[in-house]
Amino acid sequence: ITPIVYEQRIPRLGKGVDATRTVQPEAMQRVVDVLLEYKAMCQAHRADRVIVCGTSALRDAQNRDEFAALIRSATGFTLEVLSGEDEAYWTYRGAVSGVPGVHRATVVDIGGGSTEITIGTQEAILRAVSLDIGSVRLTERHFLHDPPTDAELAMAIAHVKDELLRVDTDDLAGTTAIGVAGTVTSLAILAQERKEFSIEAVTNYHLSKEQVHRLFRRLQNMPSAKIRELSTVLEGRSDVILAGTLILRELMEYCSFQEIIVSERGVRYGLVLREWERQQKERSRGLV
């Protein structure tokens, strides 16, 4: 997969969903604005297919049908909400496509509302679990102060530890840990003390457990405004990166990962593979 255009926006769709089980009107509009921007890019490059998908926040939102209708009327796009299983599968497929020489992998995707852990080979998924912890969800549930108090951190750590008990560590033996999505890519940039995002700096960067511990200690006493000053990658993420780092730190400890390979690939790349495979099947049946 060779990207023609690489763009990222953080409209914070999941803000408030954990408490209210609804997507807020302001968040809906922020997403529509991004999709209209992306639509112009897609048209400029004459994209054959456009896939718009939602994950954890929309799985939880009771008004997702209303949101889907808004997207269709404003942009013409059809919203697809992935199940936790589909999200884990296509995230895994996308991640391993970019890391050469991996025979067995554990792909970790720390999102805003959930964390997916998927174990498999190049050919098949062996096991997948979706944990009810994400950087936004953990922040909204436990961090009432900025920076959080020691008591709030302790509650968040206990919550993450409880969720991690659902992961069978016996399945992890001999696997290569690969991390995707905003938390791990942001930490890779911070670990290298870079001010700007760089795909080259992120791709297949080996982030050690000690680096994650060090970054957690650095971030835990910083207000989000100061965190934002560390790098432009924290735009829209500075108030939740501590929670994401906490999740990664506890996960690496629990799973005995000494390092995790950072990948910019994830569910988006997996969905590209899905569409390509569908197209091949259609062609083989004479439908294209």
PyRosetta script that sets phi, psi and omega in degrees:
from pyrosetta import init, pose_from_sequence

init()
pose = pose_from_sequence("ITPIVYEQRIPRLGKGVDATRTVQPEAMQRVVDVLLEYKAMCQAHRADRVIVCGTSALRDAQNRDEFAALIRSATGFTLEVLSGEDEAYWTYRGAVSGVPGVHRATVVDIGGGSTEITIGTQEAILRAVSLDIGSVRLTERHFLHDPPTDAELAMAIAHVKDELLRVDTDDLAGTTAIGVAGTVTSLAILAQERKEFSIEAVTNYHLSKEQVHRLFRRLQNMPSAKIRELSTVLEGRSDVILAGTLILRELMEYCSFQEIIVSERGVRYGLVLREWERQQKERSRGLV")
pose.set_psi(1, 122.1)
pose.set_omega(1, 178.5)
pose.set_phi(2, -116.9)
pose.set_psi(2, 107.4)
pose.set_omega(2, -179.4)
pose.set_phi(3, -64.5)
pose.set_psi(3, 139.6)
pose.set_omega(3, 174.6)
pose.set_phi(4, -90.7)
pose.set_psi(4, -41.5)
pose.set_omega(4, 177.3)
pose.set_phi(5, -133.5)
pose.set_psi(5, 134.7)
pose.set_omega(5, 178.6)
pose.set_phi(6, -119.9)
pose.set_psi(6, 113.3)
pose.set_omega(6, -178.2)
pose.set_phi(7, -132.5)
pose.set_psi(7, 152.9)
pose.set_omega(7, 176.4)
pose.set_phi(8, -147.1)
pose.set_psi(8, 134.3)
pose.set_omega(8, 173.7)
pose.set_phi(9, -130.8)
pose.set_psi(9, 152.1)
pose.set_omega(9, -179.6)
pose.set_phi(10, -124.0)
pose.set_psi(10, 82.4)
pose.set_omega(10, -177.0)
pose.set_phi(11, -80.2)
pose.set_psi(11, -2.0)
pose.set_omega(11, 177.7)
pose.set_phi(12, 55.7)
pose.set_psi(12, 55.0)
pose.set_omega(12, 178.7)
pose.set_phi(13, -59.0)
pose.set_psi(13, -37.6)
pose.set_omega(13, -173.6)
pose.set_phi(14, -82.7)
pose.set_psi(14, 2.1)
pose.set_omega(14, -177.3)
pose.set_phi(15, -62.0)
pose.set_psi(15, 120.5)
pose.set_omega(15, 177.8)
pose.set_phi(16, 85.9)
pose.set_psi(16, -7.5)
pose.set_omega(16, -176.1)
pose.set_phi(17, -67.4)
pose.set_psi(17, -36.4)
pose.set_omega(17, -178.0)
pose.set_phi(18, -59.7)
pose.set_psi(18, -39.9)
pose.set_omega(18, -177.1)
pose.set_phi(19, -81.9)
pose.set_psi(19, -39.7)
pose.set_omega(19, -171.0)
pose.set_phi(20, -103.4)
pose.set_psi(20, -16.1)
pose.set_omega(20, -175.3)
pose.set_phi(21, 59.8)
pose.set_psi(21, 26.0)
pose.set_omega(21, 174.9)
pose.set_phi(22, -138.6)
pose.set_psi(22, 148.6)
pose.set_omega(22, 171.7)
pose.set_phi(23, -79.5)
pose.set_psi(23, 130.6)
pose.set_omega(23, -177.3)
pose.set_phi(24, -74.6)
pose.set_psi(24, 146.5)
pose.set_omega(24, -178.9)
pose.set_phi(25, -55.1)
pose.set_psi(25, -38.0)
pose.set_omega(25, -179.7)
pose.set_phi(26, -65.4)
pose.set_psi(26, -39.0)
pose.set_omega(26, 178.7)
pose.set_phi(27, -66.2)
pose.set_psi(27, -40.4)
pose.set_omega(27, 176.8)
pose.set_phi(28, -56.6)
pose.set_psi(28, -46.6)
pose.set_omega(28, -177.2)
pose.set_phi(29, -66.5)
pose.set_psi(29, -37.6)
pose.set_omega(29, 177.6)
pose.set_phi(30, -61.6)
pose.set_psi(30, -40.5)
pose.set_omega(30, 178.9)
pose.set_phi(31, -67.2)
pose.set_psi(31, -43.6)
pose.set_omega(31, 178.2)
pose.set_phi(32, -58.8)
pose.set_psi(32, -42.4)
pose.set_omega(32, 179.1)
pose.set_phi(33, -60.4)
pose.set_psi(33, -42.4)
pose.set_omega(33, 177.8)
pose.set_phi(34, -64.7)
pose.set_psi(34, -43.9)
pose.set_omega(34, -178.4)
pose.set_phi(35, -63.9)
pose.set_psi(35, -36.4)
pose.set_omega(35, 176.8)
pose.set_phi(36, -65.9)
pose.set_psi(36, -38.1)
pose.set_omega(36, 175.9)
pose.set_phi(37, -63.5)
pose.set_psi(37, -45.3)
pose.set_omega(37, 179.4)
pose.set_phi(38, -66.2)
pose.set_psi(38, -35.4)
pose.set_omega(38, -179.1)
pose.set_phi(39, -60.5)
pose.set_psi(39, -41.4)
pose.set_omega(39, 178.2)
pose.set_phi(40, -61.9)
pose.set_psi(40, -39.3)
pose.set_omega(40, 177.8)
pose.set_phi(41, -65.6)
pose.set_psi(41, -43.5)
pose.set_omega(41, 179.8)
pose.set_phi(42, -61.3)
pose.set_psi(42, -42.1)
pose.set_omega(42, 179.3)
pose.set_phi(43, -66.8)
pose.set_psi(43, -38.9)
pose.set_omega(43, -180.0)
pose.set_phi(44, -63.2)
pose.set_psi(44, -31.8)
pose.set_omega(44, -178.5)
pose.set_phi(45, -101.8)
pose.set_psi(45, 6.6)
pose.set_omega(45, 174.7)
pose.set_phi(46, 53.3)
pose.set_psi(46, 53.7)
pose.set_omega(46, 179.2)
pose.set_phi(47, -63.4)
pose.set_psi(47, 138.4)
pose.set_omega(47, 178.8)
pose.set_phi(48, -72.0)
pose.set_psi(48, -41.2)
pose.set_omega(48, -178.9)
pose.set_phi(49, -139.7)
pose.set_psi(49, 147.3)
pose.set_omega(49, 175.5)
pose.set_phi(50, -124.8)
pose.set_psi(50, 124.8)
pose.set_omega(50, 179.0)
pose.set_phi(51, -111.7)
pose.set_psi(51, 124.4)
pose.set_omega(51, 176.2)
pose.set_phi(52, -116.1)
pose.set_psi(52, 114.8)
pose.set_omega(52, -176.7)
pose.set_phi(53, -129.9)
pose.set_psi(53, 151.6)
pose.set_omega(53, 175.9)
pose.set_phi(54, -118.4)
pose.set_psi(54, 159.7)
pose.set_omega(54, -176.9)
pose.set_phi(55, -125.6)
pose.set_psi(55, -125.3)
pose.set_omega(55, -167.3)
pose.set_phi(56, -55.7)
pose.set_psi(56, -48.8)
pose.set_omega(56, -176.1)
pose.set_phi(57, -58.7)
pose.set_psi(57, -39.8)
pose.set_omega(57, -178.4)
pose.set_phi(58, -79.5)
pose.set_psi(58, -25.0)
pose.set_omega(58, 172.6)
pose.set_phi(59, -63.8)
pose.set_psi(59, -33.4)
pose.set_omega(59, -177.8)
pose.set_phi(60, -86.3)
pose.set_psi(60, -23.0)
pose.set_omega(60, -170.5)
pose.set_phi(61, -76.6)
pose.set_psi(61, 128.5)
pose.set_omega(61, 178.9)
pose.set_phi(62, -75.4)
pose.set_psi(62, -19.1)
pose.set_omega(62, -178.6)
pose.set_phi(63, -105.3)
pose.set_psi(63, 28.7)
pose.set_omega(63, -178.3)
pose.set_phi(64, -65.5)
pose.set_psi(64, -30.8)
pose.set_omega(64, 178.3)
pose.set_phi(65, -66.4)
pose.set_psi(65, -39.0)
pose.set_omega(65, 176.3)
pose.set_phi(66, -62.7)
pose.set_psi(66, -41.5)
pose.set_omega(66, 179.5)
pose.set_phi(67, -65.9)
pose.set_psi(67, -41.9)
pose.set_omega(67, 178.5)
pose.set_phi(68, -61.5)
pose.set_psi(68, -39.8)
pose.set_omega(68, 178.8)
pose.set_phi(69, -65.5)
pose.set_psi(69, -39.7)
pose.set_omega(69, 177.9)
pose.set_phi(70, -63.2)
pose.set_psi(70, -43.9)
pose.set_omega(70, 179.8)
pose.set_phi(71, -62.0)
pose.set_psi(71, -43.3)
pose.set_omega(71, -179.3)
pose.set_phi(72, -64.1)
pose.set_psi(72, -44.0)
pose.set_omega(72, -176.9)
pose.set_phi(73, -71.2)
pose.set_psi(73, -34.1)
pose.set_omega(73, -175.5)
pose.set_phi(74, -85.5)
pose.set_psi(74, -29.7)
pose.set_omega(74, -172.9)
pose.set_phi(75, -124.7)
pose.set_psi(75, -20.5)
pose.set_omega(75, -174.3)
pose.set_phi(76, 85.9)
pose.set_psi(76, -2.8)
pose.set_omega(76, -179.1)
pose.set_phi(77, -85.2)
pose.set_psi(77, 149.8)
pose.set_omega(77, 174.5)
pose.set_phi(78, -100.2)
pose.set_psi(78, 124.6)
pose.set_omega(78, -179.4)
pose.set_phi(79, -84.1)
pose.set_psi(79, 131.2)
pose.set_omega(79, 174.8)
pose.set_phi(80, -113.4)
pose.set_psi(80, 126.7)
pose.set_omega(80, 176.7)
pose.set_phi(81, -101.4)
pose.set_psi(81, 115.8)
pose.set_omega(81, -178.4)
pose.set_phi(82, -76.6)
pose.set_psi(82, 140.3)
pose.set_omega(82, 170.7)
pose.set_phi(83, -70.1)
pose.set_psi(83, 163.9)
pose.set_omega(83, 177.5)
pose.set_phi(84, -59.1)
pose.set_psi(84, -36.8)
pose.set_omega(84, -179.7)
pose.set_phi(85, -68.3)
pose.set_psi(85, -43.7)
pose.set_omega(85, 179.1)
pose.set_phi(86, -66.6)
pose.set_psi(86, -39.3)
pose.set_omega(86, 178.4)
pose.set_phi(87, -60.6)
pose.set_psi(87, -45.2)
pose.set_omega(87, -180.0)
pose.set_phi(88, -63.3)
pose.set_psi(88, -42.9)
pose.set_omega(88, -177.0)
pose.set_phi(89, -64.2)
pose.set_psi(89, -49.7)
pose.set_omega(89, -175.2)
pose.set_phi(90, -76.4)
pose.set_psi(90, -26.0)
pose.set_omega(90, 171.1)
pose.set_phi(91, -64.4)
pose.set_psi(91, -44.2)
pose.set_omega(91, 178.8)
pose.set_phi(92, -60.6)
pose.set_psi(92, -48.5)
pose.set_omega(92, -178.8)
pose.set_phi(93, -59.4)
pose.set_psi(93, -43.1)
pose.set_omega(93, 179.1)
pose.set_phi(94, -64.5)
pose.set_psi(94, -43.0)
pose.set_omega(94, -176.3)
pose.set_phi(95, -65.3)
pose.set_psi(95, -49.1)
pose.set_omega(95, -175.6)
pose.set_phi(96, -70.6)
pose.set_psi(96, -18.4)
pose.set_omega(96, 179.0)
pose.set_phi(97, -67.0)
pose.set_psi(97, -18.2)
pose.set_omega(97, -176.1)
pose.set_phi(98, -108.1)
pose.set_psi(98, 1.7)
pose.set_omega(98, -178.7)
pose.set_phi(99, -118.8)
pose.set_psi(99, 104.3)
pose.set_omega(99, -176.4)
pose.set_phi(100, -70.7)
pose.set_psi(100, 150.8)
pose.set_omega(100, 172.0)
pose.set_phi(101, 76.8)
pose.set_psi(101, 14.8)
pose.set_omega(101, -179.8)
pose.set_phi(102, -93.4)
pose.set_psi(102, 125.9)
pose.set_omega(102, 179.3)
pose.set_phi(103, -98.0)
pose.set_psi(103, -45.1)
pose.set_omega(103, 175.1)
pose.set_phi(104, -129.2)
pose.set_psi(104, 133.7)
pose.set_omega(104, -174.8)
pose.set_phi(105, -134.9)
pose.set_psi(105, 151.3)
pose.set_omega(105, 167.3)
pose.set_phi(106, -116.7)
pose.set_psi(106, 113.3)
pose.set_omega(106, -178.3)
pose.set_phi(107, -98.6)
pose.set_psi(107, 126.8)
pose.set_omega(107, -178.6)
pose.set_phi(108, -112.5)
pose.set_psi(108, 124.3)
pose.set_omega(108, 180.0)
pose.set_phi(109, -124.5)
pose.set_psi(109, 100.8)
pose.set_omega(109, 177.6)
pose.set_phi(110, -90.6)
pose.set_psi(110, 107.2)
pose.set_omega(110, -179.4)
pose.set_phi(111, -100.6)
pose.set_psi(111, -166.9)
pose.set_omega(111, 179.3)
pose.set_phi(112, -76.1)
pose.set_psi(112, -38.5)
pose.set_omega(112, -176.3)
pose.set_phi(113, -107.9)
pose.set_psi(113, -22.2)
pose.set_omega(113, -176.5)
pose.set_phi(114, -148.9)
pose.set_psi(114, 166.8)
pose.set_omega(114, 175.0)
pose.set_phi(115, -125.4)
pose.set_psi(115, 123.4)
pose.set_omega(115, 178.9)
pose.set_phi(116, -100.8)
pose.set_psi(116, 132.3)
pose.set_omega(116, 175.1)
pose.set_phi(117, -122.6)
pose.set_psi(117, 119.6)
pose.set_omega(117, -173.7)
pose.set_phi(118, -128.7)
pose.set_psi(118, 128.6)
pose.set_omega(118, -178.5)
pose.set_phi(119, -113.9)
pose.set_psi(119, 135.4)
pose.set_omega(119, 179.3)
pose.set_phi(120, -172.5)
pose.set_psi(120, -169.8)
pose.set_omega(120, 176.4)
pose.set_phi(121, -116.0)
pose.set_psi(121, -173.5)
pose.set_omega(121, 175.0)
pose.set_phi(122, -65.7)
pose.set_psi(122, -24.5)
pose.set_omega(122, -173.4)
pose.set_phi(123, -99.2)
pose.set_psi(123, -28.4)
pose.set_omega(123, -171.2)
pose.set_phi(124, -153.2)
pose.set_psi(124, 156.5)
pose.set_omega(124, 173.0)
pose.set_phi(125, -88.4)
pose.set_psi(125, 129.9)
pose.set_omega(125, -180.0)
pose.set_phi(126, -95.9)
pose.set_psi(126, -37.5)
pose.set_omega(126, -178.2)
pose.set_phi(127, -160.7)
pose.set_psi(127, 144.0)
pose.set_omega(127, 177.2)
pose.set_phi(128, -142.9)
pose.set_psi(128, 141.2)
pose.set_omega(128, 177.0)
pose.set_phi(129, -137.5)
pose.set_psi(129, 137.7)
pose.set_omega(129, 176.9)
pose.set_phi(130, -110.0)
pose.set_psi(130, 118.7)
pose.set_omega(130, -177.9)
pose.set_phi(131, -98.4)
pose.set_psi(131, 144.2)
pose.set_omega(131, -175.9)
pose.set_phi(132, -84.1)
pose.set_psi(132, 47.3)
pose.set_omega(132, 177.0)
pose.set_phi(133, -135.8)
pose.set_psi(133, 133.4)
pose.set_omega(133, 176.3)
pose.set_phi(134, -150.4)
pose.set_psi(134, 168.6)
pose.set_omega(134, -173.8)
pose.set_phi(135, -65.0)
pose.set_psi(135, -39.8)
pose.set_omega(135, 179.3)
pose.set_phi(136, -73.3)
pose.set_psi(136, -47.8)
pose.set_omega(136, -178.5)
pose.set_phi(137, -58.7)
pose.set_psi(137, -45.5)
pose.set_omega(137, -178.4)
pose.set_phi(138, -65.8)
pose.set_psi(138, -41.0)
pose.set_omega(138, 178.7)
pose.set_phi(139, -62.2)
pose.set_psi(139, -47.7)
pose.set_omega(139, -176.3)
pose.set_phi(140, -68.7)
pose.set_psi(140, -30.3)
pose.set_omega(140, -179.0)
pose.set_phi(141, -79.1)
pose.set_psi(141, -34.4)
pose.set_omega(141, -167.5)
pose.set_phi(142, -121.9)
pose.set_psi(142, -26.9)
pose.set_omega(142, -173.5)
pose.set_phi(143, -97.1)
pose.set_psi(143, 93.7)
pose.set_omega(143, -178.8)
pose.set_phi(144, -90.2)
pose.set_psi(144, -14.7)
pose.set_omega(144, 179.5)
pose.set_phi(145, -120.2)
pose.set_psi(145, 160.0)
pose.set_omega(145, -178.4)
pose.set_phi(146, -130.5)
pose.set_psi(146, 101.4)
pose.set_omega(146, 2.6)
pose.set_phi(147, -75.2)
pose.set_psi(147, 162.8)
pose.set_omega(147, -178.5)
pose.set_phi(148, -66.9)
pose.set_psi(148, 154.0)
pose.set_omega(148, 176.9)
pose.set_phi(149, -76.5)
pose.set_psi(149, 166.8)
pose.set_omega(149, 177.5)
pose.set_phi(150, -60.8)
pose.set_psi(150, -38.3)
pose.set_omega(150, 179.4)
pose.set_phi(151, -64.9)
pose.set_psi(151, -40.9)
pose.set_omega(151, 178.6)
pose.set_phi(152, -65.4)
pose.set_psi(152, -40.7)
pose.set_omega(152, 177.0)
pose.set_phi(153, -62.6)
pose.set_psi(153, -41.6)
pose.set_omega(153, -179.3)
pose.set_phi(154, -63.1)
pose.set_psi(154, -40.7)
pose.set_omega(154, 178.0)
pose.set_phi(155, -65.2)
pose.set_psi(155, -40.7)
pose.set_omega(155, 179.3)
pose.set_phi(156, -65.6)
pose.set_psi(156, -42.5)
pose.set_omega(156, 179.1)
pose.set_phi(157, -62.0)
pose.set_psi(157, -43.9)
pose.set_omega(157, 178.8)
pose.set_phi(158, -61.7)
pose.set_psi(158, -40.4)
pose.set_omega(158, 178.3)
pose.set_phi(159, -61.0)
pose.set_psi(159, -46.8)
pose.set_omega(159, -179.4)
pose.set_phi(160, -64.4)
pose.set_psi(160, -43.5)
pose.set_omega(160, 179.5)
pose.set_phi(161, -60.1)
pose.set_psi(161, -41.1)
pose.set_omega(161, 178.7)
pose.set_phi(162, -61.7)
pose.set_psi(162, -44.3)
pose.set_omega(162, 179.9)
pose.set_phi(163, -64.8)
pose.set_psi(163, -38.4)
pose.set_omega(163, -177.6)
pose.set_phi(164, -66.0)
pose.set_psi(164, -18.5)
pose.set_omega(164, 177.2)
pose.set_phi(165, -62.1)
pose.set_psi(165, -17.5)
pose.set_omega(165, 178.9)
pose.set_phi(166, -77.4)
pose.set_psi(166, -9.8)
pose.set_omega(166, -178.2)
pose.set_phi(167, -92.3)
pose.set_psi(167, 124.3)
pose.set_omega(167, 177.2)
pose.set_phi(168, -83.6)
pose.set_psi(168, 106.1)
pose.set_omega(168, -175.7)
pose.set_phi(169, -70.0)
pose.set_psi(169, -16.5)
pose.set_omega(169, 177.6)
pose.set_phi(170, -61.5)
pose.set_psi(170, -30.4)
pose.set_omega(170, -179.0)
pose.set_phi(171, -71.8)
pose.set_psi(171, -16.3)
pose.set_omega(171, -171.1)
pose.set_phi(172, -86.9)
pose.set_psi(172, -12.3)
pose.set_omega(172, -175.2)
pose.set_phi(173, -58.1)
pose.set_psi(173, 128.5)
pose.set_omega(173, 176.1)
pose.set_phi(174, 78.1)
pose.set_psi(174, 10.0)
pose.set_omega(174, 179.8)
pose.set_phi(175, -97.2)
pose.set_psi(175, 154.5)
pose.set_omega(175, 173.5)
pose.set_phi(176, -93.9)
pose.set_psi(176, 125.7)
pose.set_omega(176, -180.0)
pose.set_phi(177, -82.5)
pose.set_psi(177, 127.9)
pose.set_omega(177, 178.5)
pose.set_phi(178, -125.3)
pose.set_psi(178, 130.6)
pose.set_omega(178, 179.4)
pose.set_phi(179, -112.7)
pose.set_psi(179, 136.0)
pose.set_omega(179, 179.0)
pose.set_phi(180, -126.0)
pose.set_psi(180, 168.3)
pose.set_omega(180, 174.6)
pose.set_phi(181, 83.0)
pose.set_psi(181, -179.4)
pose.set_omega(181, -163.1)
pose.set_phi(182, -64.2)
pose.set_psi(182, -35.1)
pose.set_omega(182, -178.4)
pose.set_phi(183, -62.9)
pose.set_psi(183, -53.1)
pose.set_omega(183, -174.8)
pose.set_phi(184, -70.8)
pose.set_psi(184, -36.1)
pose.set_omega(184, 178.8)
pose.set_phi(185, -68.0)
pose.set_psi(185, -38.1)
pose.set_omega(185, 177.3)
pose.set_phi(186, -64.8)
pose.set_psi(186, -42.3)
pose.set_omega(186, 179.5)
pose.set_phi(187, -65.8)
pose.set_psi(187, -33.7)
pose.set_omega(187, 176.2)
pose.set_phi(188, -63.4)
pose.set_psi(188, -39.7)
pose.set_omega(188, 177.5)
pose.set_phi(189, -67.1)
pose.set_psi(189, -44.3)
pose.set_omega(189, 179.8)
pose.set_phi(190, -65.0)
pose.set_psi(190, -38.2)
pose.set_omega(190, -179.8)
pose.set_phi(191, -62.7)
pose.set_psi(191, -30.0)
pose.set_omega(191, 179.4)
pose.set_phi(192, -94.2)
pose.set_psi(192, 3.4)
pose.set_omega(192, 178.3)
pose.set_phi(193, 54.8)
pose.set_psi(193, 43.7)
pose.set_omega(193, 177.3)
pose.set_phi(194, -96.0)
pose.set_psi(194, 142.0)
pose.set_omega(194, 179.5)
pose.set_phi(195, -86.0)
pose.set_psi(195, -24.5)
pose.set_omega(195, -176.1)
pose.set_phi(196, -122.5)
pose.set_psi(196, 155.7)
pose.set_omega(196, 176.2)
pose.set_phi(197, -71.4)
pose.set_psi(197, 141.7)
pose.set_omega(197, 176.3)
pose.set_phi(198, -143.4)
pose.set_psi(198, 120.6)
pose.set_omega(198, 178.3)
pose.set_phi(199, -60.2)
pose.set_psi(199, -40.3)
pose.set_omega(199, -178.5)
pose.set_phi(200, -62.7)
pose.set_psi(200, -38.3)
pose.set_omega(200, -179.2)
pose.set_phi(201, -71.5)
pose.set_psi(201, -29.0)
pose.set_omega(201, -177.0)
pose.set_phi(202, -85.6)
pose.set_psi(202, -41.0)
pose.set_omega(202, -171.3)
pose.set_phi(203, -57.9)
pose.set_psi(203, 117.4)
pose.set_omega(203, 176.8)
pose.set_phi(204, 59.4)
pose.set_psi(204, 27.0)
pose.set_omega(204, 173.6)
pose.set_phi(205, -70.2)
pose.set_psi(205, 135.6)
pose.set_omega(205, 179.9)
pose.set_phi(206, -92.4)
pose.set_psi(206, 106.3)
pose.set_omega(206, -178.5)
pose.set_phi(207, -96.3)
pose.set_psi(207, 118.1)
pose.set_omega(207, -174.9)
pose.set_phi(208, -84.9)
pose.set_psi(208, 160.0)
pose.set_omega(208, 177.3)
pose.set_phi(209, -61.7)
pose.set_psi(209, -38.2)
pose.set_omega(209, 179.5)
pose.set_phi(210, -64.8)
pose.set_psi(210, -38.4)
pose.set_omega(210, 177.0)
pose.set_phi(211, -63.0)
pose.set_psi(211, -40.1)
pose.set_omega(211, 179.4)
pose.set_phi(212, -65.4)
pose.set_psi(212, -43.6)
pose.set_omega(212, 176.8)
pose.set_phi(213, -59.8)
pose.set_psi(213, -43.6)
pose.set_omega(213, -178.1)
pose.set_phi(214, -64.5)
pose.set_psi(214, -42.6)
pose.set_omega(214, 179.3)
pose.set_phi(215, -66.0)
pose.set_psi(215, -37.4)
pose.set_omega(215, 177.8)
pose.set_phi(216, -62.7)
pose.set_psi(216, -45.4)
pose.set_omega(216, 179.0)
pose.set_phi(217, -62.2)
pose.set_psi(217, -34.5)
pose.set_omega(217, 179.7)
pose.set_phi(218, -70.2)
pose.set_psi(218, -40.9)
pose.set_omega(218, -173.3)
pose.set_phi(219, -82.5)
pose.set_psi(219, -25.7)
pose.set_omega(219, -167.9)
pose.set_phi(220, -64.6)
pose.set_psi(220, -24.5)
pose.set_omega(220, -179.4)
pose.set_phi(221, -107.9)
pose.set_psi(221, 10.0)
pose.set_omega(221, -178.7)
pose.set_phi(222, -100.3)
pose.set_psi(222, 132.7)
pose.set_omega(222, 171.7)
pose.set_phi(223, -66.2)
pose.set_psi(223, 155.2)
pose.set_omega(223, -174.7)
pose.set_phi(224, -60.2)
pose.set_psi(224, -30.6)
pose.set_omega(224, 179.0)
pose.set_phi(225, -64.3)
pose.set_psi(225, -36.9)
pose.set_omega(225, 177.8)
pose.set_phi(226, -74.1)
pose.set_psi(226, -37.0)
pose.set_omega(226, 177.0)
pose.set_phi(227, -60.7)
pose.set_psi(227, -41.0)
pose.set_omega(227, -179.3)
pose.set_phi(228, -59.0)
pose.set_psi(228, -30.3)
pose.set_omega(228, -177.8)
pose.set_phi(229, -73.0)
pose.set_psi(229, -13.5)
pose.set_omega(229, -176.2)
pose.set_phi(230, -69.2)
pose.set_psi(230, -36.7)
pose.set_omega(230, -177.0)
pose.set_phi(231, -166.6)
pose.set_psi(231, 152.0)
pose.set_omega(231, 177.2)
pose.set_phi(232, -68.3)
pose.set_psi(232, -18.0)
pose.set_omega(232, 178.7)
pose.set_phi(233, -65.5)
pose.set_psi(233, -16.0)
pose.set_omega(233, -177.9)
pose.set_phi(234, -91.4)
pose.set_psi(234, 4.9)
pose.set_omega(234, 174.3)
pose.set_phi(235, -59.9)
pose.set_psi(235, 121.5)
pose.set_omega(235, -178.8)
pose.set_phi(236, 79.0)
pose.set_psi(236, 2.1)
pose.set_omega(236, -176.0)
pose.set_phi(237, -132.5)
pose.set_psi(237, -4.7)
pose.set_omega(237, -171.0)
pose.set_phi(238, -63.4)
pose.set_psi(238, -28.0)
pose.set_omega(238, -178.1)
pose.set_phi(239, -86.9)
pose.set_psi(239, -7.0)
pose.set_omega(239, -178.9)
pose.set_phi(240, -121.4)
pose.set_psi(240, -5.5)
pose.set_omega(240, -176.3)
pose.set_phi(241, -66.4)
pose.set_psi(241, -31.8)
pose.set_omega(241, 177.8)
pose.set_phi(242, -62.4)
pose.set_psi(242, -45.1)
pose.set_omega(242, 178.8)
pose.set_phi(243, -62.6)
pose.set_psi(243, -41.6)
pose.set_omega(243, 177.4)
pose.set_phi(244, -62.4)
pose.set_psi(244, -40.4)
pose.set_omega(244, 178.8)
pose.set_phi(245, -65.9)
pose.set_psi(245, -39.5)
pose.set_omega(245, 177.6)
pose.set_phi(246, -60.7)
pose.set_psi(246, -45.4)
pose.set_omega(246, 178.9)
pose.set_phi(247, -60.0)
pose.set_psi(247, -46.5)
pose.set_omega(247, -179.0)
pose.set_phi(248, -64.2)
pose.set_psi(248, -42.3)
pose.set_omega(248, -179.9)
pose.set_phi(249, -59.7)
pose.set_psi(249, -49.0)
pose.set_omega(249, -178.6)
pose.set_phi(250, -67.2)
pose.set_psi(250, -36.7)
pose.set_omega(250, 179.7)
pose.set_phi(251, -65.2)
pose.set_psi(251, -44.3)
pose.set_omega(251, -179.7)
pose.set_phi(252, -65.2)
pose.set_psi(252, -36.6)
pose.set_omega(252, 176.2)
pose.set_phi(253, -65.8)
pose.set_psi(253, -48.7)
pose.set_omega(253, -176.3)
pose.set_phi(254, -64.0)
pose.set_psi(254, -39.0)
pose.set_omega(254, -176.6)
pose.set_phi(255, -90.8)
pose.set_psi(255, -1.6)
pose.set_omega(255, -179.6)
pose.set_phi(256, 60.0)
pose.set_psi(256, 39.0)
pose.set_omega(256, 174.9)
pose.set_phi(257, -87.0)
pose.set_psi(257, 121.1)
pose.set_omega(257, 177.1)
pose.set_phi(258, -80.7)
pose.set_psi(258, -23.9)
pose.set_omega(258, 176.6)
pose.set_phi(259, -155.1)
pose.set_psi(259, 163.6)
pose.set_omega(259, 177.1)
pose.set_phi(260, -136.2)
pose.set_psi(260, 132.5)
pose.set_omega(260, 178.8)
pose.set_phi(261, -81.6)
pose.set_psi(261, 124.2)
pose.set_omega(261, -176.9)
pose.set_phi(262, -86.7)
pose.set_psi(262, 133.1)
pose.set_omega(262, 178.8)
pose.set_phi(263, -129.2)
pose.set_psi(263, 136.7)
pose.set_omega(263, 174.2)
pose.set_phi(264, -79.7)
pose.set_psi(264, -6.4)
pose.set_omega(264, 180.0)
pose.set_phi(265, -88.8)
pose.set_psi(265, 153.5)
pose.set_omega(265, -179.5)
pose.set_phi(266, -171.8)
pose.set_psi(266, -136.3)
pose.set_omega(266, -173.0)
pose.set_phi(267, -64.2)
pose.set_psi(267, -33.9)
pose.set_omega(267, -179.9)
pose.set_phi(268, -61.4)
pose.set_psi(268, -44.7)
pose.set_omega(268, -179.7)
pose.set_phi(269, -68.7)
pose.set_psi(269, -36.5)
pose.set_omega(269, 176.5)
pose.set_phi(270, -62.0)
pose.set_psi(270, -39.1)
pose.set_omega(270, 179.8)
pose.set_phi(271, -70.3)
pose.set_psi(271, -30.0)
pose.set_omega(271, 172.5)
pose.set_phi(272, -61.9)
pose.set_psi(272, -45.3)
pose.set_omega(272, 178.2)
pose.set_phi(273, -62.1)
pose.set_psi(273, -40.3)
pose.set_omega(273, 179.0)
pose.set_phi(274, -60.1)
pose.set_psi(274, -45.4)
pose.set_omega(274, -179.0)
pose.set_phi(275, -67.8)
pose.set_psi(275, -37.8)
pose.set_omega(275, 177.9)
pose.set_phi(276, -63.7)
pose.set_psi(276, -42.9)
pose.set_omega(276, 179.5)
pose.set_phi(277, -66.0)
pose.set_psi(277, -38.6)
pose.set_omega(277, 176.3)
pose.set_phi(278, -62.2)
pose.set_psi(278, -41.4)
pose.set_omega(278, -179.9)
pose.set_phi(279, -63.5)
pose.set_psi(279, -39.6)
pose.set_omega(279, 178.2)
pose.set_phi(280, -63.2)
pose.set_psi(280, -39.7)
pose.set_omega(280, 178.4)
pose.set_phi(281, -66.0)
pose.set_psi(281, -41.4)
pose.set_omega(281, 178.7)
pose.set_phi(282, -62.6)
pose.set_psi(282, -40.6)
pose.set_omega(282, 179.1)
pose.set_phi(283, -65.8)
pose.set_psi(283, -39.5)
pose.set_omega(283, -179.2)
pose.set_phi(284, -66.8)
pose.set_psi(284, -26.2)
pose.set_omega(284, 178.0)
pose.set_phi(285, -93.0)
pose.set_psi(285, 1.8)
pose.set_omega(285, 178.5)
pose.set_phi(286, 77.0)
pose.set_psi(286, 21.9)
pose.set_omega(286, -176.9)
pose.set_phi(287, -91.3)
pose.set_psi(287, -12.8)
pose.set_omega(287, 180.0)
pose.set_phi(288, -116.4)
pose.dump_pdb("model.pdb")
